[in-house]
């Protein structure tokens, strides 16, 4: 009854209110995806592709380690020191870096696609403890993707991998084996003959597109001309591949299945490891959180307002911040923005004051846009003779207007 009375109390509420919709988005949780799978199932390839399509942050152990080393963080310096000494990076340090990245401002805005976690190594925490740790973070995964593939096919796929010692790039069998390449060319020729009756526009688009990267981790079928003979890594030997898959089944399978059974089945997706990602997901390419930057002041409003239109006649509009920098306003200063650092977000234009402010805004614009922003900072100076109550008045004003003394 209470809910009906509340509905009747506001019979003319506009459910399409723009400010309310913007506030709802700014308070919403970003999409977070986690990808599981056996060794060699292509979970890293699929996760990277999903991150690119959904404009999320790609999280994987090696990527996080490399990023920390490049940025010179405390954890990155530890990793670099261990690697220079020829030692392996402990699982505890890797887990700490992944959890720190999940709590970063850019992930809080864009979301993440995580793979390689939980880890098979139980030196620091068991798989069950890693799963429990993952479910206690602020940004819990929304969608769980489990890649399934037969063990025999995975062993053949892993044992067919070769590495270029010069560049460190990994090649699949379909990229270096002449027999497989010949079969693919014949199959491609047959498919082209069958597709001759298709529309010319579709043919032009297919010719212009690059070869799709499938879940199995196979890249475009390009002609390989390495400057150095390819070698097989020890972990790619057939017996080692079988051992890795066996460890996964013994260590990971049971706790992972128990966890998946307690999740909402609508958000648990099982993927055939032999298919391509585009056959599983139809991703919206026109993501609404794209940024665009312009450098010319005279052409700023005109160019920005007509960039990536939401629909015909719907241009980007000026925000309630006007030309004031949102980042500076949040920090208590009124600073006019520089047209060189203009961005568009949620259909509105924002002009930042500096490159540093632009980086902060692009990492996570939510703190600078959520109500009660924009609020112009008010600075009050209270003066008077000794014992006139200056401190008391300052404290009262600061309390009422949420200011600082």
C-alpha positions, 0 to 999 in steps of 0.5 A: 500500500505504501508503494501505491500511495507514493506512486499516486503522490507524484502522478505527473513525474517525468520518468524521462527526466534528463537530470535524473537519468544522468544522475542514475548513470553517474551512480551506476556500477560499471560493467565488470566481466570475468573470463574463466577457462582451461589453459590454452582455451583462449580466455586472454584473447577473448578478454582482450577483445571484450575489453576493446569492444566494451571500452573496459580495462583489461586486467591480467597478471602479466599486463598488470605487472608490466604496467606497474613496472612502466609506471615505477610503482612500489610494487613495480620496483619490487617486481623489476628487482626480482626479475633482474635477480632471476627470481619469479614474482610471488603470487601474493604480490601479483594478487595485491597488484590486481586488487589495487588495479580493481580499486583504481579510479579508471576501473571505477568508471570504465569497469574491467574484464578480468582473466587469469584469476583465480590462479592455479598457484595456491602458494598464497591463497587457495582457489576458494580463498581467491574466489572469496576475495574477489567477491569482497571487492567493491566492484564485483564481477557482473558477468561470468564467462566460462570457456569450455573446450575438449582436453584433446583439442587443447593439448593439440593447440598448445603443443602447436604453438611456436615462439619467435626468440627475437620478438617473443611473439607466439604463433599458432600452428595455422600461422607457421605449418605449411600443411595447415596454411595450404588447407586454409587457402583451399577452404578460403577459395571454396568459400569465396566461390560460394559467396559470389552471389552476395551483395557487393557492399558486403563483399567490399566490407569483408575485403576491407576488414582484417581477419578475425581473432578467434577464441582459440588465440589464433591470430590473422592467417598472415604469411609468416616470415620470421627472421629467426627459426621458431622454437617450441617452449618447454611449457608447450610440450605435449606432456607438459600441456597435458600436465597443466590441464590435469592440474587445472581439473584437480585444483580449479574445477571443483571450487569453480563449479561450486561458485558458478552454481550459486550465481544467477544463471542469467549472468553465467555464460558458457562459450564453446572454445572453437567459436569466434567471439563475434558469434557469441556476443553482439557488442554495441560499438557506439558506446556512449562514453567515448571522449573526443578532444579538439585543439582550435578554440574557434572551431571547438563548439561547432566541431564538438557539437557535431561529433558522433551525433546520438541521432539526427539533429541531436548535437552535443550540448553545453553543460551546466558547468559552462566554461568552468573546469569541473575538476577545479570547481570540485577542488574549491577553485573557479578556473575557466577551462582551456578549449584545448582540453575539451571533452564530450561526455553523456551528450554534453561538453566539458572544458578542462583547465589543464592537461592534468585536470583532463587526465583526472576527468577522463579517468573517472568523471563521476566525482566531479559531476555528481550532485551537489556539483556544480556548487560555486565555492564561497570564501568568507573572511571573518575579522574583528577584535580579540574575544569577539567570537570570530572562531565561533562564527567561523565554525558555525558558518563552516558547519552550515555550508560544509566549508573548511575553517 
